[in-house]
Amino acid sequence: MTNQATQSKKKIYFETLGCPKNEVDTSYMQGTLSANHTIIEQPDSANVIIVNTCSFIEAASQESIERILELSEYKQAQCEKLIVIGCLVERYASDIQQELPEVDIFLGTGALDRVQAVIQNRTSPCILTPSPEASHAFRQTAPRWLSQTSKSAYLRIAEGCSYHCTYCIIPKLRGPYHSISEKRILDEFSLCLNAGMKEIILVAQDTAAYGVDVSDYGTLSSLLTKMAERIELSNSETWIRILYMNPQNINEQLIQTINRFQCICPYIDMPIQHANDDILKKMNRPYKKKDLYHLIDKMRSKIQDIALRTSLLVGFPGEKETHFQELVDFIQEIQFDHLGVFDYSDADDLQSHKLHDHVDAIEKEDRRHTLMTCQAEISYQRQQRFVGKQLNVLTESLSDDDPPLREGRTIFQSPEIDGITLISGDSIESGRIYPVKITQAFHYDLLGEVL
């Protein structure tokens, strides 16, 4: 028995592409497999390579395919199986096997619980795409693998989406909105807290909608209150950051809760997509520009030191120059701290594909460039308010400077999507929170000295 167990133990490498929600899925699969296999950090010695993919837009699909092909080169050495999982499989199930013969196993978003079986079995090349909802039970019970190299952890509080925005494929790939049980979330939150995580980041397609589908689970506000109270009892320095709150679900109670607890970052990530009412209606977004003005005014008046981030979509079918200029004017007036812009990515499986007056690629690129140029100046001016102030900074890796500075982030900077804070000082360790005096502010980054 011992020899058989030893022979079946594999070295497994995971590559995760796309959003933080994919990272959480990967951590569940790693947690499940780690009992019988070894999770490794590099692919060159792996017996099994697993790629968790994204296909939200065309560029993400292309990135996934390119990385799969690169990793397939390891099959010429010791790699026995290349497994592709997730959204790319779910979206292109009808022809993905023919397009990627290098891959041994394809698992859709509803087949995460099958990964252990397909690793152990001598399975012929196959594709498994049960309903996306088939993985809900797995996500409620799978053990969580936590990185040993980072002090930030993503915590997903819901899966799927029920909004059916006309430009978005997520409901098809992930199923309807499904809140994860409060007990499961709080258990995982405590696991992160006890592991010494300094930042726990809540994610879902819409975190603010938590509990709308299951009344027994409470709301995001009540969930945050229980999390914050656990931090206070543990005397931990840990922050809670919330990503992806759709404006229609940000209510008075949630605003008050964010402002009440010091451990909750006063950071609102609210993807609005556009500010013209006609375009918002075509997108099937359930609010108007006046609603955004009202909500932003309320949040800025009630949340101390708030930082606002949003995401925009340019070149949506039917977006005329006047619509775009209205969006530019809105951005200049609101003055977001952080902003991301995406070109509309068309595909024949989107509702918006059937709309008239599609915008050509060059015009979309020009509009994105215009918005980002506008936002660069806004960000620069907004950043100046930090100069001379003391901010707490969570430290991470060393920079490429000579001599290197320590990179880190304030409560106003989310990982990978916002700027960073560069810190000078002696013996600054990674994964700790230091008081830092900000000495300079650039368009996106800050520079400071440890006090």
C-alpha positions as CSV (number, residue, x, y, z in Angstrom):
1,M,0.0,0.0,0.0
2,T,2.8,2.4,0.9
3,N,4.5,1.8,-2.5
4,Q,1.3,2.4,-4.4
5,A,0.6,5.6,-2.5
6,T,4.1,6.8,-3.2
7,Q,3.8,6.1,-6.9
8,S,0.4,7.9,-7.1
9,K,1.7,11.1,-5.4
10,K,2.2,13.8,-8.1
11,K,3.9,17.1,-8.3
12,I,1.2,19.5,-9.4
13,Y,1.7,23.0,-10.8
14,F,-1.2,25.5,-11.0
15,E,-1.3,28.5,-13.3
16,T,-4.2,30.9,-12.6
17,L,-5.3,33.5,-15.2
18,G,-7.9,36.1,-15.0
19,C,-9.7,37.6,-12.0
20,P,-9.2,37.0,-8.2
21,K,-12.3,34.8,-8.2
22,N,-10.3,32.3,-10.3
23,E,-7.5,32.5,-7.7
24,V,-10.0,31.4,-5.0
25,D,-11.1,28.5,-7.2
26,T,-7.5,27.5,-7.6
27,S,-6.9,27.7,-3.8
28,Y,-9.7,25.3,-3.2
29,M,-8.4,22.8,-5.7
30,Q,-4.9,23.1,-4.2
31,G,-6.3,22.6,-0.7
32,T,-8.1,19.4,-1.9
33,L,-5.1,18.0,-3.8
34,S,-2.5,18.8,-1.2
35,A,-3.5,15.9,1.1
36,N,-2.3,13.4,-1.5
37,H,0.0,15.4,-3.8
38,T,2.7,18.0,-3.7
39,I,1.8,21.6,-4.9
40,I,4.9,23.2,-6.5
41,E,5.7,26.7,-7.5
42,Q,7.3,26.1,-10.9
43,P,6.2,24.0,-13.9
44,D,9.6,22.6,-14.9
45,S,9.4,19.5,-12.5
46,A,5.6,19.0,-12.5
47,N,3.9,15.7,-13.3
48,V,0.6,17.5,-13.8
49,I,0.0,21.1,-15.0
50,I,-3.4,22.7,-14.4
51,V,-4.3,25.9,-16.1
52,N,-7.3,27.8,-14.6
53,T,-8.5,30.0,-17.5
54,C,-10.3,33.2,-18.2
55,S,-12.5,34.1,-21.3
56,F,-14.3,37.2,-20.2
57,I,-13.1,39.1,-23.2
58,E,-11.3,38.2,-26.4
59,A,-7.9,39.3,-25.0
60,A,-8.3,37.1,-22.0
61,S,-9.2,34.1,-24.1
62,Q,-6.2,34.7,-26.3
63,E,-3.9,35.0,-23.2
64,S,-5.3,31.7,-21.9
65,I,-4.6,29.9,-25.2
66,E,-1.1,31.3,-25.5
67,R,-0.2,30.2,-22.0
68,I,-1.7,26.7,-22.5
69,L,0.5,26.3,-25.6
70,E,3.6,27.5,-23.7
71,L,3.0,25.1,-20.8
72,S,2.3,22.2,-23.2
73,E,6.1,22.2,-24.0
74,Y,6.7,20.6,-20.6
75,K,4.9,17.5,-21.8
76,Q,8.0,16.6,-23.7
77,A,9.7,16.1,-20.4
78,Q,8.2,14.7,-17.2
79,C,4.7,16.2,-17.4
80,E,2.1,13.4,-17.8
81,K,-1.1,15.5,-18.0
82,L,-2.0,19.0,-19.0
83,I,-5.4,19.9,-17.6
84,V,-7.3,23.0,-18.6
85,I,-10.1,24.3,-16.3
86,G,-12.6,27.1,-16.1
87,C,-14.2,29.8,-18.2
88,L,-12.4,29.1,-21.5
89,V,-13.6,25.5,-21.4
90,E,-17.1,26.6,-20.4
91,R,-17.4,29.2,-23.2
92,Y,-15.9,27.2,-26.1
93,A,-16.8,23.6,-25.1
94,S,-18.1,22.8,-28.6
95,D,-14.7,23.0,-30.4
96,I,-12.0,23.5,-27.7
97,Q,-10.7,19.8,-27.9
98,Q,-10.1,20.1,-31.7
99,E,-8.4,23.5,-31.3
100,L,-6.1,22.4,-28.4
101,P,-5.1,18.7,-29.0
102,E,-2.1,19.3,-26.6
103,V,-4.5,19.2,-23.7
104,D,-5.4,15.9,-22.0
105,I,-8.4,16.9,-19.9
106,F,-10.9,19.9,-20.1
107,L,-13.0,20.7,-17.1
108,G,-15.7,23.4,-17.1
109,T,-16.6,25.7,-14.2
110,G,-18.9,23.1,-12.8
111,A,-16.3,20.4,-12.7
112,L,-13.8,21.6,-10.2
113,D,-14.6,18.7,-7.9
114,R,-13.5,16.2,-10.7
115,V,-9.9,17.4,-10.7
116,Q,-8.7,14.8,-8.1
117,A,-10.3,11.9,-10.0
118,V,-8.9,12.9,-13.5
119,I,-5.4,13.2,-12.0
120,Q,-5.5,9.7,-10.4
121,N,-7.3,7.9,-13.3
122,R,-5.8,6.9,-16.6
123,T,-8.4,9.0,-18.4
124,S,-8.4,9.2,-22.1
125,P,-8.6,12.8,-23.5
126,C,-12.0,14.1,-22.4
127,I,-14.1,17.2,-21.7
128,L,-16.4,17.5,-18.7
129,T,-18.9,20.4,-18.6
130,P,-21.7,19.9,-16.1
131,S,-23.8,22.8,-15.1
132,P,-21.7,25.7,-13.5
133,E,-23.9,25.3,-10.4
134,A,-22.5,21.7,-9.9
135,S,-19.4,23.2,-8.2
136,H,-21.4,25.0,-5.5
137,A,-21.1,22.2,-3.0
138,F,-17.4,21.8,-3.7
139,R,-16.9,25.5,-2.9
140,Q,-18.8,25.2,0.3
141,T,-16.7,22.3,1.7
142,A,-13.2,22.3,0.0
143,P,-10.2,23.0,2.2
144,R,-8.5,26.3,1.5
145,W,-4.8,26.5,0.4
146,L,-3.1,29.7,1.6
147,S,0.0,31.1,-0.1
148,Q,3.1,31.2,2.1
149,T,4.5,34.2,0.1
150,S,1.7,36.7,0.4
151,K,0.0,38.4,3.4
152,S,-3.1,39.2,1.2
153,A,-5.8,36.7,0.6
154,Y,-9.0,36.8,-1.6
155,L,-12.2,35.6,0.0
156,R,-15.1,34.9,-2.3
157,I,-18.5,35.5,-0.8
158,A,-20.7,34.6,-3.8
159,E,-20.6,32.9,-7.1
160,G,-22.2,33.6,-10.4
161,C,-24.4,36.5,-11.6
162,S,-28.1,37.1,-12.3
163,Y,-27.9,40.6,-13.9
164,H,-27.5,39.7,-17.6
165,C,-25.8,42.8,-18.7
166,T,-25.8,42.6,-22.5
167,Y,-22.0,42.8,-22.9
168,C,-21.2,40.1,-20.3
169,I,-20.9,36.3,-20.6
170,I,-20.5,35.6,-16.9
171,P,-24.0,34.3,-16.2
172,K,-23.5,31.7,-18.9
173,L,-20.0,30.7,-17.6
174,R,-20.8,30.8,-13.9
175,G,-24.6,30.4,-13.5
176,P,-26.9,32.6,-11.5
177,Y,-25.9,34.5,-8.4
178,H,-25.3,32.2,-5.4
179,S,-24.3,33.5,-2.0
180,I,-21.9,31.3,-0.1
181,S,-23.1,30.4,3.5
182,E,-22.1,32.8,6.2
183,K,-20.6,30.1,8.3
184,R,-18.3,28.9,5.4
185,I,-17.2,32.5,4.8
186,L,-16.5,33.3,8.5
187,D,-14.7,30.0,8.9
188,E,-12.5,30.8,6.0
189,F,-12.1,34.4,7.2
190,S,-10.8,33.1,10.6
191,L,-8.4,30.7,8.8
192,C,-6.9,33.7,7.0
193,L,-6.8,35.7,10.2
194,N,-5.1,32.9,12.1
195,A,-2.6,32.5,9.3
196,G,-1.4,36.0,9.8
197,M,-3.0,37.6,6.7
198,K,-2.8,41.4,6.8
199,E,-5.3,42.0,4.1
200,I,-8.5,40.0,3.4
201,I,-10.2,41.0,0.1
202,L,-13.8,40.1,-0.4
203,V,-14.8,39.3,-4.0
204,A,-17.8,38.2,-6.0
205,Q,-19.5,39.4,-9.2
206,D,-21.3,41.9,-7.0
207,T,-20.2,41.8,-3.3
208,A,-22.9,44.3,-2.3
209,A,-25.6,41.9,-3.4
210,Y,-24.5,39.3,-0.8
211,G,-27.6,37.5,0.7
212,V,-30.2,38.8,-1.8
213,D,-30.8,35.2,-3.0
214,V,-30.9,33.6,0.5
215,S,-32.6,35.6,3.3
216,D,-31.0,33.4,6.1
217,Y,-27.5,34.6,5.2
218,G,-28.0,38.3,6.2
219,T,-26.4,41.1,4.2
220,L,-22.9,42.3,3.3
221,S,-23.3,44.8,6.1
222,S,-24.0,42.2,8.7
223,L,-21.2,40.0,7.3
224,L,-18.7,42.8,7.5
225,T,-19.7,43.6,11.1
226,K,-19.0,40.0,12.2
227,M,-15.6,40.1,10.4
228,A,-14.6,43.4,11.9
229,E,-15.6,42.3,15.4
230,R,-13.3,39.2,15.0
231,I,-10.4,41.5,14.0
232,E,-11.0,43.7,17.0
233,L,-11.1,40.7,19.4
234,S,-7.9,39.3,18.0
235,N,-6.1,42.8,18.2
236,S,-5.0,42.1,14.6
237,E,-3.8,44.8,12.2
238,T,-5.6,43.1,9.3
239,W,-7.6,45.1,6.8
240,I,-10.8,44.1,5.0
241,R,-11.0,45.4,1.4
242,I,-14.2,45.0,-0.7
243,L,-14.1,44.7,-4.4
244,Y,-16.8,44.9,-7.1
245,M,-19.8,46.5,-5.5
246,N,-22.5,47.4,-8.1
247,P,-24.0,50.8,-7.4
248,Q,-27.6,49.6,-7.2
249,N,-26.9,47.6,-4.1
250,I,-24.8,50.0,-2.1
251,N,-27.3,51.2,0.6
252,E,-27.2,53.4,3.7
253,Q,-26.6,50.5,6.1
254,L,-23.5,49.3,4.1
255,I,-22.1,52.9,3.9
256,Q,-22.5,53.3,7.7
257,T,-20.8,49.9,8.4
258,I,-17.8,50.7,6.2
259,N,-17.4,54.0,8.0
260,R,-17.9,52.5,11.4
261,F,-14.9,50.1,11.5
262,Q,-11.4,51.3,11.2
263,C,-10.3,47.8,9.8
264,I,-12.6,48.1,6.8
265,C,-10.7,50.0,4.0
266,P,-12.6,53.2,3.1
267,Y,-12.2,52.1,-0.5
268,I,-15.2,51.7,-2.8
269,D,-14.7,49.7,-6.0
270,M,-17.9,50.4,-8.0
271,P,-17.9,49.5,-11.7
272,I,-20.3,51.9,-13.3
273,Q,-19.4,51.1,-17.0
274,H,-20.9,54.4,-18.4
275,A,-22.6,57.6,-17.5
276,N,-25.0,58.1,-20.4
277,D,-28.5,56.9,-19.7
278,D,-29.1,55.6,-23.2
279,I,-26.0,53.5,-23.2
280,L,-26.6,52.3,-19.7
281,K,-30.1,51.1,-20.8
282,K,-28.6,49.2,-23.8
283,M,-26.1,47.6,-21.4
284,N,-29.0,46.6,-19.1
285,R,-27.5,48.4,-16.2
286,P,-30.3,49.2,-13.7
287,Y,-29.4,52.8,-12.8
288,K,-29.1,56.3,-14.4
289,K,-26.5,59.0,-14.2
290,K,-28.5,60.9,-11.6
291,D,-28.4,57.8,-9.3
292,L,-24.6,57.8,-9.6
293,Y,-24.3,61.5,-8.6
294,H,-26.6,60.9,-5.6
295,L,-24.8,57.8,-4.4
296,I,-21.3,59.2,-4.8
297,D,-22.3,62.4,-2.9
298,K,-23.7,60.3,-0.1
299,M,-20.6,58.1,0.2
300,R,-18.2,61.0,0.2
301,S,-20.2,62.8,2.8
302,K,-20.5,59.8,5.1
303,I,-17.3,57.7,4.7
304,Q,-14.2,59.5,6.1
305,D,-11.2,59.6,3.7
306,I,-13.0,57.6,1.1
307,A,-11.2,56.5,-2.1
308,L,-13.3,55.7,-5.2
309,R,-12.4,53.3,-8.0
310,T,-14.5,52.5,-11.0
311,S,-14.3,50.6,-14.3
312,L,-15.6,51.9,-17.7
313,L,-16.5,50.4,-21.0
314,V,-15.9,52.4,-24.2
315,G,-17.0,51.7,-27.7
316,F,-20.2,49.9,-26.8
317,P,-22.5,49.5,-29.8
318,G,-24.4,52.7,-30.4
319,E,-22.0,54.9,-28.4
320,K,-21.8,58.1,-30.3
321,E,-19.3,60.9,-29.8
322,T,-21.8,62.9,-27.7
323,H,-22.3,59.8,-25.5
324,F,-18.6,59.5,-25.0
325,Q,-18.1,63.2,-24.3
326,E,-20.8,63.0,-21.6
327,L,-18.8,60.2,-20.0
328,V,-15.6,62.3,-20.1
329,D,-17.4,65.2,-18.5
330,F,-18.7,63.0,-15.8
331,I,-15.3,61.6,-15.0
332,Q,-13.8,65.1,-14.8
333,E,-16.6,66.2,-12.5
334,I,-16.6,63.2,-10.2
335,Q,-12.8,62.9,-9.9
336,F,-12.3,59.1,-9.2
337,D,-9.1,58.2,-7.4
338,H,-8.6,55.1,-9.5
339,L,-10.1,54.1,-12.9
340,G,-9.8,51.3,-15.4
341,V,-11.0,51.5,-19.0
342,F,-11.8,48.6,-21.3
343,D,-12.7,48.5,-25.0
344,Y,-15.9,46.8,-25.7
345,S,-15.1,43.2,-26.8
346,D,-17.6,41.8,-29.2
347,A,-18.6,38.1,-29.7
348,D,-21.5,36.4,-31.3
349,D,-22.6,34.8,-28.0
350,L,-23.3,38.2,-26.4
351,Q,-26.7,39.9,-26.5
352,S,-25.0,43.2,-27.4
353,H,-23.6,41.5,-30.6
354,K,-27.1,42.0,-32.2
355,L,-27.1,45.8,-31.5
356,H,-26.6,48.2,-34.4
357,D,-23.9,50.9,-34.9
358,H,-20.8,49.0,-33.7
359,V,-17.8,51.2,-33.0
360,D,-14.6,50.4,-35.0
361,A,-11.5,49.3,-33.2
362,I,-9.4,52.4,-33.8
363,E,-12.2,54.6,-32.4
364,K,-12.5,52.4,-29.3
365,E,-8.7,52.7,-28.7
366,D,-8.8,56.4,-29.2
367,R,-11.6,56.8,-26.7
368,R,-9.8,54.6,-24.1
369,H,-6.6,56.6,-24.6
370,T,-8.6,59.9,-24.1
371,L,-10.1,58.7,-20.9
372,M,-6.9,57.3,-19.4
373,T,-5.1,60.6,-20.3
374,C,-7.9,62.5,-18.5
375,Q,-7.7,60.2,-15.5
376,A,-3.9,60.4,-15.2
377,E,-4.2,64.1,-14.5
378,I,-7.1,63.6,-12.1
379,S,-5.1,60.8,-10.2
380,Y,-2.0,63.0,-10.0
381,Q,-4.0,65.8,-8.4
382,R,-5.9,63.5,-6.1
383,Q,-2.6,61.9,-4.9
384,Q,-1.1,65.2,-3.8
385,R,-3.4,65.1,-0.7
386,F,-1.2,62.4,0.8
387,V,2.1,64.3,0.7
388,G,3.3,65.0,4.2
389,K,0.8,62.6,5.8
390,Q,1.5,59.4,7.7
391,L,-0.1,56.4,6.2
392,N,0.1,52.7,7.1
393,V,1.6,50.6,4.4
394,L,1.5,46.8,3.9
395,T,4.9,45.9,2.6
396,E,5.5,43.4,-0.3
397,S,8.4,42.7,-2.7
398,L,11.5,44.7,-3.5
399,S,11.5,47.1,-6.4
400,D,13.8,47.0,-9.4
401,D,15.4,50.3,-8.4
402,D,19.1,50.5,-7.6
403,P,19.3,50.4,-4.6
404,P,16.0,48.6,-4.4
405,L,13.1,50.2,-2.4
406,R,10.4,48.2,-0.7
407,E,7.1,48.1,-2.5
408,G,3.9,48.2,-0.5
409,R,0.3,49.5,-0.5
410,T,-1.9,51.8,1.6
411,I,-5.5,51.1,2.3
412,F,-6.3,53.2,-0.8
413,Q,-4.4,50.9,-3.1
414,S,-5.8,47.5,-4.2
415,P,-3.3,44.8,-5.3
416,E,-2.4,44.7,-9.1
417,I,-5.1,47.2,-10.2
418,D,-3.9,50.4,-8.5
419,G,-0.6,52.0,-7.9
420,I,1.9,51.1,-5.2
421,T,3.8,52.9,-2.4
422,L,7.6,52.8,-2.6
423,I,9.3,52.9,0.8
424,S,12.9,53.8,1.9
425,G,14.3,52.9,5.3
426,D,16.5,50.3,7.1
427,S,15.6,46.7,7.6
428,I,12.0,46.8,6.1
429,E,10.5,43.4,6.1
430,S,7.9,42.0,3.7
431,G,4.4,41.2,4.9
432,R,4.3,43.8,7.7
433,I,2.4,47.1,8.2
434,Y,4.6,50.1,8.8
435,P,3.8,53.8,9.5
436,V,5.1,55.7,6.5
437,K,5.5,59.5,5.9
438,I,4.6,60.2,2.2
439,T,7.2,62.5,0.7
440,Q,6.1,62.5,-3.0
441,A,3.1,61.6,-5.1
442,F,3.1,60.7,-8.8
443,H,0.3,59.9,-11.2
444,Y,-0.4,56.5,-9.7
445,D,2.4,55.7,-7.1
446,L,3.5,57.2,-3.8
447,L,7.0,57.5,-2.3
448,G,7.6,57.5,1.4
449,E,9.9,56.9,4.4
450,V,9.3,54.6,7.3
451,L,8.9,56.4,10.5
